Amino acid sequence: MNTSGNPLLQDGVDGVWSVFLLATVILMFVGFLRWYRTRPQLSTGEATAWFFVIFLVPVLGDGAYLYRARTLRDPGK
């Protein structure tokens, strides 16, 4: 229920959930982008497993993969 009386303004909880959802989408995008770039350095099974971890466990999976991907640097750089 909107307690402000204005249907265009969000309540505090709606605002918090909106920020959390936006952060989750951005984190998933960054995780998938990083996965795509480091995929050639992974075995097929490991790449597939990380894809599903990122997709099925959005916040924890992205965080875990981004932590893991820190060790997968491009040797050319």
Residue, then its C-alpha position, 0 to 999 in steps of 0.5 A: m500500500n502506498t502511504s504517500g498518497n501519490p501513486l507515482l512515488q514508491d514506498g521505502v521497501d519498493g525503492v530498496w527492492s528496486v535498487f537490489l534488483l538493479a544491482t543484481v542485473i548489473l552484477m549478472f551482466v558483469g558476471f556473464l561478460r567476464w565469463y564470456r571473455t575467460r571462457p576459452q581458458l576454461s574446460t568445456g565442463e567448467a565453463t558450462a558449470w560456471f554458466f549455470v552457477i551464474f544464472l541460477v544463483p545470481v548474486l552468490g554465483d556472480g560473486a564466486y565467479l568474479y572471485r575465481a576469474r581474477t586468477l584467469r588473466d589474459p597472458g597477453k596483457 
